[in-house]
Amino acid sequence: MYLQGIILRARGGFYDVRAADGRIFRCRARGKLKREKMGLLVGDHVRFSVTAGAEGVVEEMLPRQTLLFRPPVANVEQVLLVCALQDPPLSLQLLDRLLVLAASRRLQSLVCFNKADLPHEGLDELLAIYRAAGYPVFVTSAKTGQGIAELRAGLCGRLSVLAGPSGAGKSSLLNRIQPGLSLKVGNISEKSRRGRHTTRHVELLALDCGGFVADTPGFSQLELLEIKSRELAAYFPEFAAYAAKCRFHGCLHAGEPDCAVSNAVARQEIAASRYEHYLLFLEETREQERSY
């Protein structure tokens, strides 16, 4: 008997595959799949045969729609970027870097500001900045339940990856979104005020409302290694409406005459923080190109 399913986890040559009816089978891979350069990954849709009870053999990997290498997950549709408003301190530069990395991989991003139960300032400005840039934004508290229903609705029916700094509360959010997961939650280091990673391996978690969330150690590659300087502006969606009005075709928005993007920043139509991070990332990509 052949069934179709999705790989939830991969450990030691075994694959836990969830069939369409919700049953989970412990499978090995057929020899030809083991020999392929890019083997089976969490998130792969597969066809498998049932050998005995809840055991089986993966016979075929169905075509992948997307592929992430770090973390290694197939068929991701969107990235949920989780940042704490406090504890650890919010880094907008890291958030913008993660947004650029997700966009470069052609993934939609959702932004979640967590720990709304802690004292914080400037939330309205943050919401205005990132919503104006075109991102769906959620404000949540895993402690009080604020915003959890809205966030769950944003995840239903899709395969999502969670990313963000350690200590931002990703595991706590998942425990709230899907009660019964009992994911391990880390504490903030008093010395560094940074979180301790609690997720060691990539694993897909099925949501009762449909869809899956990849609980991962996060993006381990934060350098913009594969991004060209001339491509970077495309990963700042709020630039698009202005970039077409720049005087020069191929304008990098870094001091050129009659640059519509920098003029929009001066008029406060584009957030200064986003533009500053763009210039920082632009110099980073240029430095990498000079070193080639």
N, C-alpha and C positions, 0 to 999 in steps of 0.2 A: 504494500500500500504506500502510495506517494502522497505527501502533504507539502504544503507551502508554509513558510514561517519566517521569522526574523531572529537573528542571533542576538541574544541578550547579554551574554558574557562568554569569554574564551579563556580557558585556563588549562595549561598542561596538555594540549592536544585534544581537549574536549570542548564542545560547544553546546551551551544551553540554548535551545531553539524554542521559541514560543509560536505555536501553531495559531491559525486564525480563530480557533475556538477557545483559546486561552490555555490549553494544555502545554506543558513544558517537557521537552524531550532532551535527554543527554545524548549528544551525537559525536561521532568521529567523522572525519572528512575522508571522502574517497581519495585514493592515491593520486589521481590526476590533479586534484585541487591542492594537495600538499606540495606538488612540484611547481606550482605557479609562483612567479616572482613576488607578486602581492597576494598573500594568502587571504583567507577569510578573516573578516573583521566584524567587530560589534556593529550592528546596524545593517549588515548585509541581509538582503532578502534571498532565501535559498529554497530549493526543493530537496526534500529528504525522504528516505524510506524508513519505515518503522521495522525494527528487527525483532524486538521483544519488549513487551511492557511499555516502559517509558524511555526506551533506548532506540537509537536510529543511526543512520549514516547519511551525511550530507552528500547528495549526488550532483547538485548543480548550483552555481551561484548566479542569480539573476542580475541583469545589467545594473550597475551603480549609477545613481543620478549625481551624487556629489561624493567627494572624498577628502577627509581631513587626515593629515599625517601626524600632527602633534596638537591634540591627542588623536590617536588613530580610530576614527569612527566613519562609517559609510552612511550615505543617504541622509545626512543632516539637512534640515530645512531652515532652521533659524538658530540664533545664538541668544541666550538670555544672559546679559551682563549684569552681575549683581555687585553693587558697591554699598558699603555701609556709610550712612550719614555721619556716624561717629564710631570710634572704637572698632577697627583701626581708623585713623583719620582718612577722610575722603581725598583721593588723588584724581583730579580731573584729567591730568596728563595721562595717567594709566588708562582711564576710561576711554579717552579719545584714541589712544594707541590700540586698544582692543577693538574699538569700533572700526578703525582703519584695517586691522588685520582681518576682521570678519568680512568687511566689504570686499577686500582683495580676494577673498575666497568665494565671492558671490553668494554670501549668506545674509539674510535679513537679520537685523539686530533688534532686540527689545532691551530697554534699559530699566533696571530696577534699583531704586534707592531704598535700601533696607535699614532696619533698626530705627524706624521713625518714632519709636517710643522714647529714644534718648534725646536729650536737649540738642537742638541744632538750629542753625541760622541760614538764611538765604535759600530756603527750599523753593520758594516761588520763582526766584531768579533761575535756579537750576531747571525747573520744569519748563520755563519759558525758553531757555537756551536749547534744550534738547528736543522739545516738541517743535520748535521753529525749524530745527534741522531735519525734521521728518521722522523722528524715532518715536515709536510707542513707548510711553514712560509710565512706570508703576511706582507707587510709594507704598511700602509694606512694613509690617512689623511681625516677625515670626513669634514674638512674645505675646502680643495682644490680638493678633489675627487681622489687623488692619490691612486692607488691600489684597488679602489672600484670594478671595473669590474672583476678583478681576484678573489677577495674575493667572489663576488656574484656567480661566476662560481663554487667555492668550496662549496657553500651552496645549490645549485640547486639540486632538486631531492631527498633530504635527510631531516630527522628531526634532527635539530641541537639545542643544548642548548648553550647559551652564558654565560660565566662566566668570572670573573676577578674582580679586585678591583674597588670599587666605584670611579667614576671620570675618569675612563679610556676612556670613550667615547662610551660605548656600545650602548646607545640609539641614539646617533648622527650617529653612523655607520649604524644602522638599518634604520634611516630616509634617509640616502644616498642610501643604498642598495635597499630599497623599497619606492620610493617617494610617499607621500600621507599618510604615517602612522601618522605623526605629534606626535611622542612620546615625552613626557615631558623630557627635558634635564636639568640635575642638574649642579650647579656651584661648583667650588672647594672652600672649606672653607679656608679663608685667615689665620686663626689661626692654623689649623692642617695640611693644605696642602693636605687634603684628600677630596674625593668626598662625596657628599650627595646622598644616594640612591634615585632614582626616580622611581624604579619599585617595586610595593607592592605585586602584585599577579602574579601567573604563568598564562601566556596566550600564545597560539600559534598564530603566525602571518604567514599568507599564502604569499608565494612569487610568483610573476607573472611567474617566470621561472620554477615553480614547487618546491615542498618541503615546509617545514615549519621551522620557527625559534621560539624557546621557549624563550620569553622575561621573565626572572625570576629575583627574588631578588638575585640570585647567590647561590653558595654552602654555606649553613649556618653552615655546620659541616666541619671544617678544620683540626680537630685532626685525626690522622691516627689510629683510634680506632680499626678498623676491619682488619688491616694489620699486618701480622706476620713478625717478623724480618727475617726469612728464605725466605720469599716471596718477600721482598722489592726489591732486585736486579733485579728481573724480570720486574719491572716497570721502569727500566732505560734501554731502548732498546739497547743503544750503548755498554752496558756491555756484551751482549749475545755472541758475537764472541770471546771474551777473556775468559769468565767465564769457558768455556769448557776446557780451557788449564791450569786452576789452579791445583796446586799439590794435594789439598785435595778436595774430593767430599763434597759438602755442604759448601764450603768456603764462608764466609760472606764478604770477601774483606776488612777486617778491621785490617790489620797488620799480617795476617798469612804468613808463609814462602812461597816463590814461588807463590805469588798471581799474576796471569796474568793481572787482572784488575788494581791493584795498579801499576804494572810495566808499563802498558799502559798509566796511568796518568803521571808517571815520564817521559815517552817519549813524552808527550803532544799529545798522540793519543786520549785521552779522556779528555774533558775539566775539569780543576781543580775545577772550580766553581760547576759543576754538581757533582763531586765526593765529595766535601766538604758537599754539601747539602745531598747527600746520607748518609754520616757518621752521620750527624746531625739527619736525620730521623731514621737511624738505632738505635741510642741511644734512641730516643723517643719511638720506638716500643719495645725496650728491657726494658725500664723503665716501660712501661705499662704491659709487661709480668711479670715483677718482682712484680708488685702490685696486680696481680690476686691472 
